[in-house]
Amino acid sequence: MAALLRRYPPYGEPLSCVPVTQGLLNRGYRLTTTRGTFFLKQHLDAPTSDHATIARQHRATERLHALGVPVAPALPDAEGRTVAQLGGDCYALHPWVDGRHRDGAQLTEDGSRRLGALLGFVHTCLDRVLGVAGVHPAAREYGSADPEDTFRLIDELLALARARRHRVAFDELAEHRLVERRRLLAAHAHRRPAAAAPAAGGWVHGDFHPLNLLYRGAEPAAIVDWDRLGVQPRAEEAVRAAMIFYVQPAGRLDLAKVRAYARAYRRAAGVDAAELAAAVHRVWWERLNDFWILRWRYQRHDSRADPQFPAVSALAVWWTREYDAVCDAFTD
């Protein structure tokens, strides 16, 4: 720590460094020095942890900050660099933001409108600072999951879940959901969406959810963790974010808040109802074919995401049953 902070002389000598427990892909620390409190990030997620990628993210957030987007740009070292390499890993120092995370249950309908407007503002500002992604070299065709591949994955995960020597309630639920999902996919395979055109792409945060948004009272104080900044269908980010913010423990969505959020997002981002309806369909299909939590548990032997599984797996079933109501909430 002393060797790292020698690169940041304006920010004092270290007094304490406490791990921040939230987060699955990288490591964060609350660093207290003789000059104040900071957030120290250790970048470990392989796809985004190289020096050049992190530096590009930092340049983007600096420009977003200048446009009024609530972010906490990385602090420069003595030579003006925002990425420090030590022991093979990359680190970045950020201001510490006092705030709390708020999920959809803690947001009113007015707070949901503010959330949708904020994400729309982020998307329009990203276009301003990074260019219109539809003509960017990174723009591409966005495919959709092949159910035949998913059926093979379901069989593999079922075998792993059933082979557990000491099965617990989670394994029973996983088996139930895998069998159920196989039936759902077989019934709805004809609804697989076509590939989205490159023009649907836009610059997005890439991981917009409650743990990456800090509030002070009712106001967003900082959007953090821009590691997944990239080009994707922007309306799909809006739908994915709503699925995380507004999913209830039983796997239902608070559709009144989703409607308020989506209306504000459409106005702020200039997205029409048709684009958002297409995004709803593509994310629904994505969720039907997605088993990342079970892959972590059974293939990577990593159970940190297990608590998310009951609500996430129930949501796919409920959403399929209430497809029209969900689509209406996003497009009304």
C-alpha positions in Angstrom: 0.0 0.0 0.0 2.8 2.4 0.8 4.5 1.7 -2.5 1.2 2.3 -4.3 0.5 5.6 -2.5 3.9 6.9 -3.2 2.6 7.5 -6.7 -0.2 9.7 -5.2 1.7 12.2 -3.0 -1.1 14.8 -2.9 -3.4 12.3 -1.1 -1.4 11.7 2.0 0.0 8.7 3.9 -2.1 5.6 4.5 -3.8 5.2 7.9 -6.2 2.3 7.2 -7.4 0.2 4.3 -10.6 -1.8 4.7 -12.1 -4.1 2.1 -15.5 -3.2 0.7 -17.4 -6.4 0.7 -19.9 -5.8 -2.2 -18.9 -6.6 -5.7 -18.2 -9.9 -7.5 -15.7 -9.1 -10.2 -13.1 -6.7 -8.7 -11.8 -5.7 -5.3 -12.4 -2.4 -3.6 -11.1 -0.8 -0.4 -12.0 2.2 1.7 -8.7 3.9 2.1 -8.1 6.5 4.8 -5.1 8.7 4.6 -3.7 11.7 6.4 -5.5 13.8 3.7 -9.0 12.1 3.7 -10.9 9.1 2.6 -10.7 7.5 -0.9 -12.0 4.4 -2.8 -9.1 2.2 -4.0 -10.1 -0.2 -6.8 -8.1 -3.2 -7.8 -9.1 -4.3 -11.3 -9.2 -8.1 -11.6 -11.9 -8.9 -14.1 -9.9 -10.2 -17.1 -11.9 -8.7 -20.0 -11.7 -5.2 -18.6 -8.6 -5.1 -16.4 -5.9 -4.1 -18.9 -4.3 -0.7 -18.6 -5.5 0.7 -21.9 -9.2 -0.3 -21.3 -9.2 1.2 -17.8 -7.6 4.5 -19.1 -10.3 4.8 -21.8 -13.0 4.4 -19.1 -11.3 7.1 -17.0 -11.2 9.5 -19.9 -14.9 8.9 -20.6 -16.0 9.4 -17.0 -14.0 12.7 -16.8 -15.9 14.0 -19.8 -19.2 12.7 -18.4 -18.5 14.5 -15.2 -18.0 17.8 -17.1 -21.4 17.3 -18.6 -23.0 16.9 -15.2 -23.4 13.1 -15.0 -22.9 12.1 -11.3 -19.7 10.1 -11.4 -16.5 9.9 -9.3 -13.7 10.2 -11.8 -10.4 8.6 -11.0 -7.8 10.8 -9.4 -4.5 11.5 -11.1 -1.1 10.5 -9.7 1.9 12.9 -9.6 2.4 12.5 -13.3 -1.2 12.9 -14.3 -1.9 9.2 -14.8 -5.1 7.6 -13.4 -4.0 3.9 -13.7 -1.3 2.5 -11.5 0.2 -0.9 -12.2 1.8 -2.8 -9.3 2.5 -6.5 -9.0 0.8 -7.3 -12.3 -2.5 -5.7 -11.3 -4.0 -2.3 -12.2 -5.3 0.0 -9.5 -7.2 3.3 -9.5 -7.9 5.8 -6.8 -11.3 7.6 -6.6 -12.9 10.1 -4.3 -14.9 8.3 -1.5 -18.6 8.9 -2.1 -20.8 8.9 1.0 -24.1 7.3 0.0 -26.2 4.3 0.1 -27.5 1.8 -2.5 -31.3 1.8 -3.1 -33.2 -0.9 -4.9 -36.6 -0.5 -6.5 -38.4 -1.3 -3.3 -36.8 1.8 -1.8 -37.8 4.0 -4.7 -41.1 5.8 -5.0 -42.7 6.2 -8.4 -41.2 9.7 -8.5 -37.8 8.2 -7.7 -38.3 5.7 -10.5 -38.9 8.5 -12.9 -35.7 10.1 -11.8 -33.9 6.8 -12.3 -35.2 6.4 -15.8 -34.3 10.0 -16.7 -30.8 9.5 -15.2 -30.1 6.5 -17.4 -31.5 8.3 -20.5 -29.2 11.2 -19.7 -26.3 8.9 -19.3 -26.9 7.4 -22.8 -27.3 10.7 -24.5 -24.1 12.1 -22.8 -22.2 8.9 -23.8 -23.1 9.6 -27.4 -21.8 13.2 -26.9 -18.4 12.2 -25.4 -17.8 8.9 -27.4 -19.7 9.5 -30.6 -22.8 7.9 -32.1 -22.1 4.2 -31.7 -24.2 3.1 -34.7 -21.4 4.3 -37.0 -18.6 3.4 -34.6 -16.2 0.5 -35.6 -17.4 -1.4 -32.5 -21.0 -1.5 -33.8 -22.0 -5.0 -34.8 -25.0 -7.2 -35.2 -26.4 -8.4 -31.9 -27.4 -12.1 -32.1 -29.7 -14.1 -29.7 -29.2 -17.3 -27.8 -29.8 -20.6 -29.7 -32.1 -22.8 -27.7 -30.3 -25.9 -28.8 -27.2 -24.7 -27.1 -29.3 -23.9 -24.0 -30.8 -27.4 -23.9 -27.3 -28.8 -23.9 -26.3 -26.5 -21.0 -29.4 -27.4 -19.1 -28.5 -31.1 -19.3 -25.0 -30.4 -18.1 -26.1 -28.3 -15.2 -28.8 -30.8 -14.2 -26.2 -33.6 -14.1 -23.9 -31.4 -11.9 -26.8 -30.5 -9.6 -28.0 -34.1 -9.2 -24.5 -35.4 -8.6 -23.9 -33.2 -5.6 -22.9 -35.5 -2.7 -24.6 -33.4 0.0 -27.6 -31.8 -1.7 -29.2 -28.8 -0.1 -32.4 -26.8 -0.7 -30.6 -24.7 -3.4 -29.8 -27.8 -5.4 -33.4 -28.9 -5.3 -34.6 -25.5 -6.5 -32.0 -25.4 -9.2 -33.1 -28.8 -10.5 -36.7 -27.7 -10.5 -36.0 -24.5 -12.3 -33.8 -26.2 -14.9 -36.5 -28.8 -15.8 -39.1 -26.0 -15.8 -37.0 -23.8 -18.1 -36.4 -26.6 -20.5 -40.2 -27.0 -20.9 -40.6 -23.2 -21.3 -37.9 -23.0 -24.0 -39.4 -25.9 -25.9 -42.8 -24.2 -25.9 -41.4 -20.8 -26.9 -38.5 -21.6 -29.2 -40.4 -20.2 -32.1 -40.3 -16.8 -30.5 -36.5 -16.5 -30.7 -35.8 -12.9 -31.8 -33.9 -12.0 -34.9 -30.5 -10.4 -34.7 -30.6 -6.7 -33.8 -29.1 -4.4 -36.5 -25.9 -2.5 -35.7 -27.9 0.7 -35.7 -29.5 -0.4 -32.4 -26.1 -0.1 -30.7 -25.2 2.7 -28.4 -22.6 3.5 -25.8 -23.9 2.1 -22.4 -22.6 1.8 -18.9 -22.9 -1.9 -19.3 -23.7 -2.8 -15.6 -26.3 -0.4 -14.4 -27.8 -1.8 -11.2 -28.4 -0.8 -7.6 -24.9 -1.7 -6.4 -23.4 0.6 -9.0 -25.5 3.6 -8.0 -25.1 5.6 -4.8 -27.7 7.9 -3.4 -27.6 10.8 -1.0 -31.2 11.0 0.2 -33.5 10.9 -2.8 -30.8 12.1 -5.2 -28.2 9.9 -7.1 -24.7 10.9 -5.9 -22.5 8.7 -8.2 -22.7 6.0 -10.8 -19.7 3.8 -10.2 -18.0 0.8 -11.8 -17.8 1.7 -15.5 -15.8 -1.5 -16.3 -18.4 -2.7 -18.8 -18.6 0.5 -20.7 -19.1 -0.5 -24.3 -21.4 -0.6 -27.4 -24.7 -2.5 -26.9 -28.3 -1.9 -27.8 -29.0 1.0 -25.4 -32.7 0.1 -24.9 -31.7 -3.3 -23.7 -29.6 -1.8 -20.9 -32.7 0.1 -19.8 -34.7 -3.1 -19.7 -32.0 -5.1 -17.9 -31.6 -2.4 -15.3 -35.3 -2.4 -14.6 -35.2 -6.2 -14.2 -32.6 -5.8 -11.4 -34.0 -2.7 -9.7 -37.7 -3.7 -9.7 -37.7 -7.5 -9.3 -39.4 -8.6 -6.0 -38.3 -11.5 -3.9 -41.1 -13.7 -5.4 -39.8 -13.0 -8.9 -42.4 -10.4 -10.0 -41.9 -6.8 -11.2 -43.4 -3.7 -9.7 -45.0 -2.7 -13.0 -46.2 0.7 -11.7 -42.7 1.7 -11.0 -41.4 0.2 -14.2 -43.9 2.2 -16.2 -42.8 5.5 -14.5 -39.1 4.6 -15.0 -39.6 3.6 -18.7 -41.6 6.7 -19.6 -38.9 8.9 -18.2 -36.2 6.9 -19.9 -37.9 7.2 -23.3 -38.2 10.9 -23.0 -34.6 11.5 -21.8 -33.0 9.1 -24.3 -35.2 9.8 -27.3 -36.1 6.1 -27.6 -39.5 5.3 -29.1 -41.9 2.6 -27.9 -41.1 0.3 -30.7 -37.4 0.2 -29.9 -38.1 -0.5 -26.2 -40.7 -3.2 -27.1 -38.0 -4.9 -29.2 -35.6 -4.6 -26.3 -38.1 -6.2 -23.9 -38.5 -9.1 -26.2 -34.8 -9.6 -26.7 -34.0 -9.4 -22.9 -36.9 -11.7 -22.1 -35.4 -14.3 -24.5 -31.9 -13.6 -23.0 -33.3 -14.4 -19.5 -35.0 -17.6 -20.6 -31.6 -18.8 -21.9 -29.4 -17.5 -19.1 -28.0 -19.6 -16.2 -25.0 -17.6 -15.2 -25.7 -18.1 -11.4 -25.9 -21.9 -11.8 -22.8 -21.8 -14.0 -20.9 -20.0 -11.3 -22.1 -22.5 -8.6 -21.7 -25.8 -10.5 -18.9 -25.1 -13.0 -16.8 -22.5 -11.2 -17.6 -23.7 -7.7 -18.4 -20.1 -6.7 -21.5 -19.6 -4.7 -21.3 -15.8 -4.1 -24.3 -15.2 -6.5 -26.5 -17.9 -5.0 -28.7 -15.5 -3.0 -29.9 -13.9 -6.3 -31.1 -17.1 -7.8 -34.6 -17.6 -6.3 -35.9 -14.2 -7.5 -34.0 -14.3 -10.8 -35.2 -17.7 -11.8 -38.8 -17.0 -10.7 -38.7 -13.8 -12.8 -38.1 -15.7 -16.1 -41.2 -17.8 -15.4 -43.4 -14.9 -14.3 -42.3 -12.7 -17.2 -43.2 -15.4 -19.7 -46.7 -15.7 -18.2 -47.1 -11.9 -18.0 -45.3 -11.0 -21.2 -47.9 -8.6 -22.5 -48.3 -6.7 -19.2 -44.5 -6.3 -18.9 -44.3 -5.0 -22.5 -47.1 -2.6 -21.9 -45.3 -1.2 -18.8 -42.3 -0.4 -20.9 -44.1 1.1 -23.9 -47.2 2.7 -22.5 
